[in-house]
Amino acid sequence: MFVFVLVLVLFLCFVAAIWITVSLVGLLVTLLIAGLVGWVAYQMVPGRLPYGWIGAVVAGLLGSWLGGILLGDVGSQVGGIDIGPALVGAIILAVIADLVFNSRRQPTF
């Protein structure tokens, strides 16, 4: 009986470790894809995206959400992100961020 309980506990620990690892890998893949989408949007929009690579990841994540609202589920999906709508949304956010942050830098007379 003790051996059975020990094997069951070890099995449950093994399953929990696999679930945590898969969840973390999925999160890292999603963040990587969001960063790439944000970087591509940053390359397509003139000006600078604020906060560097963190800004690119945020633009990719928020762009994915905004593009999903505007365009729905269109195109291929990688890491839980629809690439087409995410890119469109990230470009929109990059343009808005460029307008907002550049207007703050320019002195008003």
For each residue, the residues with C-beta under 8 A, 3 or more apart:
1: 4 5
2: 5 6
3: 6 7
4: 1 7 8
5: 1 2 8 9
6: 2 3 9 10
7: 3 4 10 11
8: 4 5 11 12
9: 5 6 12 13
10: 6 7 13 14
11: 7 8 14 15
12: 8 9 15 16
13: 9 10 16 17
14: 10 11 17 18
15: 11 12 18 19
16: 12 13 19 20
17: 13 14 20 21
18: 14 15 21 22
19: 15 16 22 23
20: 16 17 23 24
21: 17 18 24 25
22: 18 19 25 26
23: 19 20 26 27
24: 20 21 27 28
25: 21 22 28 29
26: 22 23 29 30 79 80
27: 23 24 30 31
28: 24 25 31 32
29: 25 26 32 33 78 79 80
30: 26 27 33 34 79 80 81
31: 27 28 34 35 57 61
32: 28 29 35 36 79
33: 29 30 36 37 60 78 79 80 81 83
34: 30 31 37 38 57 60 61 64 79 81 86
35: 31 32 38 39 53 56 57 60
36: 32 33 39 40 60
37: 33 34 40 41 59 60 63 64 81 83 86 87 90
38: 34 35 41 42 49 55 56 57 58 59 60 61 63 90 94
39: 35 36 42 43 53 56 60
40: 36 37 43 44 87 90
41: 37 38 44 45 49 56 59 60 63 87 90 91 93 94
42: 38 39 45 49 55 56 59 94
43: 39 40
44: 40 41 91 94
45: 41 42 49 91 94 95 98
46: 98
47: 94 98 101 102
48: 98 101
49: 38 41 42 45 52 55 56 59 94 97 98
50: 55 97 101
51: 54 55 58
52: 49 55 56
53: 35 39 56 57
54: 51 57 58
55: 38 42 49 50 51 52 58 59 97
56: 35 38 39 41 42 49 52 53 59 60
57: 31 34 35 38 53 54 60 61
58: 38 51 54 55 61 62
59: 37 38 41 42 49 55 56 62 63 90 93 94 97
60: 33 34 35 36 37 38 39 41 56 57 63 64 81 86 90
61: 31 34 38 57 58 64 65
62: 58 59 65 66 89 90 93
63: 37 38 41 59 60 66 67 86 87 88 89 90 91 92 93 94
64: 34 37 60 61 67 68 81 82 85 86 89 90
65: 61 62 68 69 89
66: 62 63 69 70 89 92 93
67: 63 64 70 71 82 84 85 86 87 88 89 90 92
68: 64 65 71 72 73 82 85 86 89
69: 65 66 89
70: 66 67 85 88 89
71: 67 68 74 84 85 88
72: 68 85
73: 68 77 82 85
74: 71 82 84 85
75: 82 83 84 85
76: 82 83 84
77: 73 80 81 82 83
78: 29 33 81 83
79: 26 29 30 32 33 34
80: 26 29 30 33 77
81: 30 33 34 37 60 64 77 78 86
82: 64 67 68 73 74 75 76 77 85 86
83: 33 37 75 76 77 78 86 87
84: 67 71 74 75 76 87 88
85: 64 67 68 70 71 72 73 74 75 82 88 89
86: 34 37 60 63 64 67 68 81 82 83 89 90
87: 37 40 41 63 67 83 84 90 91
88: 63 67 70 71 84 85 91 92
89: 62 63 64 65 66 67 68 69 70 85 86 92 93
90: 37 38 40 41 59 60 62 63 64 67 86 87 93 94
91: 41 44 45 63 87 88 94 95
92: 63 66 67 88 89 95 96
93: 41 59 62 63 66 89 90 96 97
94: 38 41 42 44 45 47 49 59 63 90 91 97 98
95: 45 91 92 98 99
96: 92 93 99 100
97: 49 50 55 59 93 94 100 101
98: 45 46 47 48 49 94 95 101 102
99: 95 96 102 103
100: 96 97 103 104
101: 47 48 50 97 98 104 105
102: 47 98 99 105 106
103: 99 100 106
104: 100 101
105: 101 102
106: 102 103
107:
108:
109:
